[in-house]
Amino acid sequence: RWFGWAAARSDDVVNWVPARLSGLMIAAAGGGGFRTMVRDARHHASPNGGWPESAMAGALGRRLGGPVRYDGEAAARAWLGDGAMPEAADLARALWIYRRACLLLWVMVGGVAWLR
């Protein structure tokens, strides 16, 4: 049990910056979502998972998250974002935003490498 706790906390610490950076990249790539990310990220069960998820919710103009079931047990989870529930067509747009966020990150990394 202690090993699992220590591993989870270590993961939280190590991914603190990448989670927020990915949220910013998604918000920028999607042309929106920054306000939703700042407002809703802290409501996620994970200290890091809420940043990219709420940024994507805002970029899509959809509501993500909410109640889930684990092993048949209902678990209350916060909704992230506003708007309607996502539809199948939103997957293509989410993938487009993700790819654009990755490209934006690579351009930034290339710019930093070029400046060095």
Sequence and secondary structure as in RCSB ss.txt:
>XXXX:A:sequence
RWFGWAAARSDDVVNWVPARLSGLMIAAAGGGGFRTMVRDARHHASPNGGWPESAMAGALGRRLGGPVRYDGEAA
ARAWLGDGAMPEAADLARALWIYRRACLLLWVMVGGVAWLR
>XXXX:A:secstr
 HHHHHHHHHHHHHTHHHHHHHHHHHHHHTT  HHHHHHHGGGSSSTTTHHHHHHHHHHHT  EE  EEETTEEE
   EESSSS   THHHHHHHHHHHHHHHHHHHHHHHHHHH 
